[in-house]
Amino acid sequence: MHQLSHIFITGRTYLFGMRGEKLSDAILYDKLNLLRKDFFGYIERNTEKVDGNLPVFYGYVISALESSFPGLGDDAYDEFIDQITYHVLDASRQLLDPEYIRRVMASALRTKKRRDAHVGIDIVIGLRLVKAGDCIHALDYLKKYATMDAKLGMSVAYCYYSLSLHDFEGRESPALYQRPGEMELLAREELLTLASVKPPVNRLKQLEVEDSVFLEKLFWQMVFLGLEWFPSEKWFLTTGLKNAELNDNSAMRDRLLEIGAERFYNDKSVLREMFYNKLRNRDAGGAAGIVNQLLKQFPDDLEPVYLGLKLSLLTSKKITYHSFRKLAGKKGMPAPILGLFDIAFDLLSHEKKDALLRLGEFEREYPDLRYYSGTIRYIAHDFFANDDMRAKRAKKTLLDSVEQYSLVELSKIETKGGAAPTD
């Protein structure tokens, strides 16, 4: 394994170089990624050698890690081993041999540091078996971890569902007219458990495999099956939307929101997602329609008024802004939020003098917020710079900043349970 010796030797410069200086976390991640790719390349070129000398191969992995990254934390160390193990399994032709899997597991576990080292190894073995279509054995490794991550739970449900497709093979009557078999019932039960526990999505590092297309495909298959089997269960919709956001999957987000508009038209959180999706698609008319719907369905809430103010900022229509501004005051919108919106509206309307006057009034009125108003003043100067890119960045920064502040303050009011009218 002379190529591995090369990885080990050159690996000494990955983080500490000639002088042993420690670099930032971001650079540490990049250097680890380079080392990981070196090992991936070796595994792909020398699969049979790796399979035939697993203890020696993992020994080189340990040597490279400990030599190049002596201060590496246990979590990052074990995650690296998990990723290497998945790649070993992914490249091998012996994947479906239980004895081979046992040997890989034994070699990998000897290298890991945490007490729960077996969890990551179980997950990567199970995922690779799912990818290979061996759902029966994949369940042995995955089902006990199903509620740790929504995507992992969907993988378990998929395994049961995939097995259920064979329940009626060979029967004369079509499966459509049969009662669900045992495996389909287990798939449904798994989905209901996930909807009850509500695990986060994409929390586990072991799910970050390079060839994640298969994982995404089965995730979406089970999300839409969940919505078909349990049409009133919103968790499948919200989890799908979260995954679509994390992966910037606009097609799936639009598809889910179409379902949401039909089934959950009176749910505030779904309507909120629809509003922001309209903004992403530059559909001001559609966004205005959702604001009006929210105002009718939730007349005592401040959020619909806030969304109306936000929309009027983006459209820069004075009549619309002042209408929502007046309504916000009547409904008890906190005065500092209104002050910030007034400043932002003047800036976006290119009223420099008015904006700076309002900013001065804001600083006098709310001295405890000077830490924030100083930032707004700094951003305001970029609005009127002779640089279109600077002005564009300033606009986005201002809108994001005002939104973050406003949502934090509104969440405090929601927690307390109400607001007093503001003049």
Sequence and secondary structure as in RCSB ss.txt:
>XXXX:A:sequence
MHQLSHIFITGRTYLFGMRGEKLSDAILYDKLNLLRKDFFGYIERNTEKVDGNLPVFYGYVISALESSFPGLGDD
AYDEFIDQITYHVLDASRQLLDPEYIRRVMASALRTKKRRDAHVGIDIVIGLRLVKAGDCIHALDYLKKYATMDA
KLGMSVAYCYYSLSLHDFEGRESPALYQRPGEMELLAREELLTLASVKPPVNRLKQLEVEDSVFLEKLFWQMVFL
GLEWFPSEKWFLTTGLKNAELNDNSAMRDRLLEIGAERFYNDKSVLREMFYNKLRNRDAGGAAGIVNQLLKQFPD
DLEPVYLGLKLSLLTSKKITYHSFRKLAGKKGMPAPILGLFDIAFDLLSHEKKDALLRLGEFEREYPDLRYYSGT
IRYIAHDFFANDDMRAKRAKKTLLDSVEQYSLVELSKIETKGGAAPTD
>XXXX:A:secstr
 HHHHHHHHHGGGTTSTTTT    HHHHHHHHHHHHHHHHHHHHH HHHHHHTHHHHHHHHHHHHHHH TT  HH
HHHHHHHHHHHHHHHH S TT HHHHHHHHHHHHHH  STTHHHHHHHHHHHHHHHHT HHHHHHHHGGGGGG H
HHHHHHHHHHHHHHTTTTTT SS GGGS   HHHHHHHHHHHHHHHH   SS  GGG  TTTHHHHHHHHHHHHH
HHHHSTT THHHHHHHHHHHHTT HHHHHHHHHHHHHH TT HHHHHHHHHHHHHTT HHHHHHHHHHHHHH TT
 SHHHHHHHHHHHHHT HHHHHHHHHHHHHHT  HHHHHHHHHHHHHHTT HHHHHHHHHHHHHH GGGHHHHHH
HHHHHHHHTSS HHHHHHHHHHHHHHHHHHHHHHHHHHHHHT      
